[in-house]
Amino acid sequence: MAKIRGVLKKVGVKPSKVEESVDYGDKGAPLNMQHPFYFGFLAASGALVAIALLRALQSASQVFVLIIIALFLAMGLNPTVESLQSRKLSRSAAVSVVVFIAIGIIALFALVVIPPVASQGKDLLESAPQLLDSLRNNATINQLNNDYGFIDSLEKKFEEWISDGKIVSGAFGGVLGVGRTVLSGAFSALTVLVLTLYFLTSLPSVTKIFYRLAPASRRARISSIGDAIISRVGSFVGSQVLIAAFAALFVFALALALKLPYAAALAMVILFVALIPLIGHFIGGSIVILVALTQSPSKALLALILYTAYVQIENFIITPRIMKRALAIPGLVTIVAALLGTSLLGLVGGVLAVPIAAAILLIMDEVVFKKTDNA
């Protein structure tokens, strides 16, 4: 203490009264981290944090789904943007052209498909009582109706819906449910459109930012792998769209040849459902066959045969030729990815699962398998 006062005097600082150090006792033994109470407390705290994070992610799951959809749409449109850039267009101009074309296709789909679907739906509702009356001509069904009265109950419900005009509002949970559904769908579509536009415009700069997170010694390799993933996924999505376009053209020609109603609407429906893995052509074929069945059973049988033949041609000739530049995915991986994606995120997950599987396979080919082969 005297030495400290002497030093303070030499430097010209007036020494203040320094309290004597107080003995607070000896330092105790460290906590026993193996103690059951300590372990249980840490485990419970970790579980609570994990549950809170999972609930937060669950509440924001819809936002993440929209972001993933927009990201993959941007990857799918990116090759077209780069192709326009190679023709001396700026990226913003190329993005504008691609987005306007995409919006035009969606608007054409809405204009072509929605009116006939609404008209046919109205006709079906109006003719529903007559269809139920025709069921009574079948002796077995009529006997079941006499025993259980299910046809009478359905007929009464249809009459109430048609007379009160409540079928649409009832399907969506009332008038407020209709408004909520429409607003939610419009907001989701607008969000995906805006995010896709931003992703397309800033995709190169965004990828550079993420690449800088990697160490400098590995940045070049990670950048090349990341660019390859974006290119492969974009090529895969673009190839799927081209295959779906061929299917739409075939259905359009088939509808014209068989003189089916709403040929353009059927083609636009096939253009979108053909993008769904595994069940896309099943849904599209069912729609085409049902429309043909309204004309005659022979037309429905012919549509079934021709559509099945086209699916085989697509699987064994068209798809391999178009996909030869994209990432080849084994059939088993496609099925498993589509099943997992559908179980996790529904229809959207089924559509996005195959491009995600393509990206994972590329990473495994470039990173995992090379390490195991050299081990």
C-alpha positions in Angstrom: 0.0 0.0 0.0 2.9 2.4 0.8 4.4 1.7 -2.6 1.2 2.6 -4.4 1.0 5.9 -2.5 4.6 6.7 -3.5 3.9 6.1 -7.1 0.8 8.3 -7.1 2.9 11.1 -5.5 5.6 10.9 -8.2 3.1 11.2 -11.0 1.4 14.1 -9.4 -1.9 12.4 -8.4 -3.2 13.1 -5.0 -3.5 9.8 -3.3 -6.9 9.0 -2.1 -7.8 6.8 0.8 -7.4 3.2 -0.4 -9.4 0.7 1.5 -7.6 -2.3 2.7 -8.4 -5.5 0.9 -11.2 -7.5 2.5 -10.9 -11.3 2.8 -14.1 -12.8 1.4 -13.0 -16.3 2.1 -11.4 -19.0 0.1 -12.6 -19.9 -3.4 -14.9 -22.9 -3.2 -14.7 -26.1 -5.3 -16.0 -25.9 -8.9 -19.5 -27.1 -9.6 -19.8 -30.7 -10.3 -21.0 -30.9 -13.9 -21.7 -34.6 -13.5 -24.3 -33.9 -10.8 -27.8 -35.1 -11.8 -29.4 -31.8 -10.8 -26.9 -29.8 -13.0 -27.3 -32.1 -15.9 -31.1 -32.1 -15.6 -31.2 -28.3 -15.4 -29.1 -28.0 -18.6 -31.2 -30.6 -20.4 -34.5 -29.0 -19.4 -33.2 -25.6 -20.5 -32.1 -26.9 -23.8 -35.4 -28.7 -24.4 -37.3 -25.5 -23.6 -35.2 -23.5 -26.0 -35.6 -26.1 -28.7 -39.4 -26.2 -28.2 -39.5 -22.4 -28.4 -37.5 -22.4 -31.6 -39.6 -25.1 -33.2 -42.8 -23.3 -32.4 -41.4 -20.1 -33.8 -40.4 -21.9 -37.0 -43.8 -23.6 -37.1 -45.6 -20.2 -36.8 -43.4 -18.9 -39.7 -43.5 -22.0 -41.8 -45.8 -20.4 -44.4 -43.2 -17.6 -44.9 -40.4 -20.2 -45.3 -42.5 -22.1 -47.9 -43.1 -18.9 -49.9 -39.4 -18.1 -49.8 -38.4 -21.6 -51.0 -41.0 -21.4 -53.8 -39.7 -18.0 -54.9 -36.1 -19.2 -54.7 -36.7 -22.2 -56.9 -38.7 -20.2 -59.3 -35.8 -17.8 -59.6 -33.4 -20.7 -60.2 -35.7 -22.1 -62.9 -36.0 -18.7 -64.6 -32.3 -17.8 -64.2 -31.0 -19.8 -67.3 -33.5 -17.8 -69.4 -32.3 -14.6 -67.9 -28.7 -15.5 -68.5 -29.5 -16.4 -72.1 -31.1 -13.0 -72.6 -28.0 -11.4 -71.0 -25.8 -13.1 -73.5 -27.7 -11.2 -76.2 -26.4 -7.9 -74.7 -29.4 -7.2 -72.4 -28.8 -5.9 -68.9 -29.9 -8.2 -66.1 -32.7 -5.9 -65.0 -34.1 -5.8 -68.6 -33.8 -9.6 -68.9 -35.5 -10.1 -65.6 -38.3 -7.8 -66.7 -38.9 -9.7 -70.0 -38.9 -13.0 -68.2 -41.3 -11.9 -65.5 -43.7 -10.3 -67.9 -43.8 -13.5 -70.0 -44.4 -15.6 -66.8 -47.2 -13.2 -65.7 -48.7 -13.4 -69.2 -48.8 -17.2 -69.1 -50.4 -17.2 -65.6 -53.0 -14.7 -66.8 -53.7 -16.8 -69.9 -54.2 -19.8 -67.7 -56.7 -17.9 -65.5 -58.6 -16.6 -68.5 -58.8 -19.9 -70.3 -59.4 -22.3 -67.4 -61.5 -20.4 -64.9 -64.6 -19.5 -67.0 -65.2 -23.1 -68.3 -64.5 -24.6 -64.9 -67.0 -22.1 -63.3 -69.6 -22.8 -66.0 -69.3 -26.5 -65.8 -69.4 -26.4 -62.0 -72.6 -24.4 -62.1 -74.1 -26.8 -64.6 -73.1 -29.7 -62.4 -74.8 -28.1 -59.3 -77.9 -27.4 -61.2 -78.2 -30.9 -62.7 -77.3 -32.6 -59.4 -80.9 -33.3 -58.3 -81.6 -34.9 -61.7 -78.4 -37.0 -61.4 -79.6 -38.2 -58.0 -83.0 -39.0 -59.4 -81.4 -41.2 -62.0 -79.6 -43.2 -59.3 -83.0 -44.4 -58.1 -83.4 -46.3 -61.4 -80.8 -48.7 -60.1 -82.6 -51.4 -58.1 -79.7 -51.9 -55.6 -79.1 -48.2 -55.0 -82.8 -47.6 -54.7 -83.1 -50.4 -52.1 -80.2 -48.8 -50.1 -81.9 -45.5 -50.3 -85.1 -47.0 -49.0 -83.2 -48.6 -46.1 -80.9 -45.7 -45.2 -82.2 -42.7 -47.1 -78.8 -41.3 -48.2 -80.0 -40.2 -51.7 -82.9 -38.3 -50.1 -80.4 -36.6 -47.7 -78.1 -35.6 -50.5 -81.0 -34.3 -52.6 -82.2 -32.2 -49.7 -78.7 -30.8 -49.1 -78.3 -29.8 -52.8 -81.7 -28.1 -52.9 -80.7 -26.1 -49.8 -77.4 -25.1 -51.2 -78.8 -24.1 -54.6 -81.8 -22.3 -53.3 -79.8 -20.4 -50.6 -76.6 -20.0 -52.6 -74.5 -21.2 -49.7 -72.4 -23.9 -51.4 -69.4 -21.6 -52.1 -69.5 -19.9 -48.7 -70.1 -23.2 -47.0 -67.1 -24.8 -48.7 -64.8 -22.0 -47.4 -66.3 -21.6 -43.9 -68.8 -18.8 -44.5 -68.6 -15.4 -46.1 -65.6 -14.4 -44.0 -63.9 -17.7 -44.9 -64.3 -16.9 -48.6 -62.8 -13.5 -48.2 -60.0 -14.8 -46.0 -59.1 -17.5 -48.6 -59.1 -15.1 -51.5 -57.0 -12.5 -49.7 -54.6 -15.2 -48.4 -54.1 -16.6 -51.9 -53.7 -13.2 -53.5 -51.2 -12.2 -50.8 -49.2 -15.4 -51.2 -49.1 -15.0 -55.0 -48.0 -11.4 -54.7 -45.3 -12.3 -52.1 -44.0 -15.1 -54.3 -43.9 -12.8 -57.3 -42.1 -10.0 -55.5 -39.6 -12.4 -53.9 -39.0 -14.1 -57.3 -38.3 -10.7 -58.9 -35.8 -9.8 -56.1 -34.1 -13.2 -56.2 -33.8 -13.0 -60.0 -32.4 -9.5 -60.0 -29.9 -9.9 -57.1 -29.1 -13.6 -57.5 -25.4 -13.0 -58.4 -24.8 -10.5 -55.7 -26.6 -12.6 -53.1 -24.6 -15.7 -54.0 -21.3 -13.7 -53.7 -22.3 -12.6 -50.2 -22.9 -16.2 -49.1 -19.7 -17.4 -50.8 -17.7 -14.9 -48.7 -18.9 -16.8 -45.6 -16.6 -19.6 -46.6 -12.8 -19.6 -45.8 -10.7 -17.9 -48.5 -8.8 -21.1 -49.1 -12.0 -23.0 -50.0 -14.1 -20.1 -51.5 -13.3 -20.9 -55.1 -14.4 -24.5 -54.8 -17.5 -23.6 -52.9 -18.4 -20.9 -55.4 -18.0 -23.3 -58.3 -20.2 -25.9 -56.6 -22.8 -23.4 -55.6 -22.9 -22.0 -59.2 -23.2 -25.6 -60.5 -26.1 -26.3 -58.1 -28.0 -23.2 -59.3 -27.3 -24.0 -62.9 -28.3 -27.7 -62.6 -31.5 -26.9 -60.6 -32.4 -24.2 -63.1 -31.8 -26.6 -66.0 -33.9 -29.2 -64.2 -36.8 -26.9 -63.6 -36.6 -25.6 -67.1 -36.6 -29.1 -68.5 -39.6 -30.0 -66.4 -41.5 -27.0 -67.8 -40.6 -28.0 -71.4 -41.7 -31.6 -70.8 -45.0 -30.2 -69.4 -45.4 -28.0 -72.4 -45.1 -31.0 -74.7 -47.7 -32.8 -72.7 -50.0 -29.8 -73.0 -49.6 -29.7 -76.7 -50.4 -33.4 -77.0 -53.6 -33.0 -74.9 -54.6 -30.0 -77.0 -54.2 -32.0 -80.2 -56.0 -35.0 -78.6 -58.9 -32.8 -77.6 -59.2 -31.4 -81.0 -59.0 -34.8 -82.7 -61.7 -36.3 -80.4 -63.7 -33.0 -80.5 -63.7 -32.7 -76.7 -65.0 -29.4 -75.2 -62.6 -26.8 -73.8 -59.5 -28.1 -75.5 -57.4 -25.0 -74.6 -58.5 -25.2 -71.0 -57.5 -28.9 -70.8 -54.1 -28.1 -72.3 -53.5 -25.3 -69.7 -54.5 -27.6 -66.9 -52.1 -30.3 -68.1 -49.3 -27.7 -68.4 -49.5 -27.2 -64.6 -50.4 -30.6 -63.3 -47.6 -32.3 -65.4 -45.1 -30.5 -63.2 -46.2 -32.6 -60.2 -44.0 -35.6 -59.7 -45.5 -39.1 -59.7 -49.2 -38.2 -59.7 -49.2 -35.3 -62.2 -50.1 -37.4 -65.2 -52.5 -39.4 -63.2 -54.4 -36.2 -62.3 -54.2 -34.9 -65.8 -55.2 -38.2 -67.4 -58.2 -38.5 -65.1 -59.4 -35.0 -66.0 -59.1 -35.7 -69.7 -60.8 -39.1 -69.5 -63.7 -37.6 -67.4 -64.2 -34.9 -70.0 -64.2 -37.5 -72.8 -66.6 -39.6 -70.8 -69.1 -36.8 -71.0 -69.1 -37.2 -74.7 -69.1 -41.0 -75.1 -67.6 -44.1 -73.5 -65.7 -44.9 -76.7 -64.0 -41.5 -76.7 -63.1 -42.0 -73.0 -61.5 -45.4 -73.8 -59.6 -43.9 -76.8 -58.4 -41.0 -74.7 -57.2 -43.5 -72.0 -55.2 -45.5 -74.5 -53.7 -42.5 -76.3 -52.8 -40.7 -73.1 -51.2 -43.9 -71.6 -49.2 -44.3 -74.8 -48.0 -40.7 -74.6 -46.9 -41.1 -71.0 -44.7 -44.1 -72.0 -43.2 -42.1 -74.9 -42.5 -39.2 -72.5 -40.9 -41.5 -69.9 -38.6 -43.4 -72.3 -38.0 -41.0 -75.2 -38.8 -37.3 -74.4 -37.6 -37.1 -70.8 -34.2 -38.8 -71.4 -33.4 -36.6 -74.4 -34.4 -33.3 -72.6 -32.8 -34.2 -69.3 -29.5 -35.3 -70.7 -28.0 -31.9 -69.9 -29.7 -31.6 -66.5 -28.8 -33.6 -63.5 -29.9 -37.2 -63.9 -31.8 -38.4 -60.9 -32.4 -42.2 -60.3 -36.1 -43.2 -60.3 -36.0 -44.4 -56.7 -34.6 -41.1 -55.5 -37.3 -39.2 -57.3 -40.0 -41.4 -55.7 -38.6 -41.1 -52.2 -38.0 -37.3 -52.5 -41.5 -36.7 -53.8 -43.1 -38.8 -51.0 -41.1 -37.1 -48.3 -41.7 -33.6 -49.8 -45.5 -34.3 -50.1 -45.7 -35.6 -46.5 -43.8 -32.5 -45.2 -45.2 -29.6 -47.2 -48.0 -31.1 -49.2 -48.3 -30.5 -53.0 -45.7 -27.8 -52.9 -43.3 -30.1 -51.2 -43.8 -32.7 -53.8 -43.0 -30.2 -56.6 -39.9 -28.8 -54.8 -38.5 -32.1 -53.5 -37.1 -33.3 -56.8 -34.9 -30.2 -57.4 -33.7 -30.3 -53.8 -32.8 -34.0 -54.3 -30.9 -32.9 -57.5 -28.9 -30.4 -55.5 -28.1 -32.9 -52.8 -27.0 -35.4 -55.3 -24.6 -32.9 -56.9 -23.1 -32.1 -53.5 -22.6 -35.7 -52.8 -21.0 -36.3 -56.2 -18.6 -33.3 -55.9 -17.8 -33.5 -52.1 -18.8 -36.7 -50.4 -18.0 -39.3 -53.0 -14.7 -37.8 -54.0 -13.5 -38.0 -50.4 -14.7 -41.5 -50.0 -13.1 -42.6 -53.3 -9.7 -41.1 -52.3 -9.8 -42.4 -48.7 
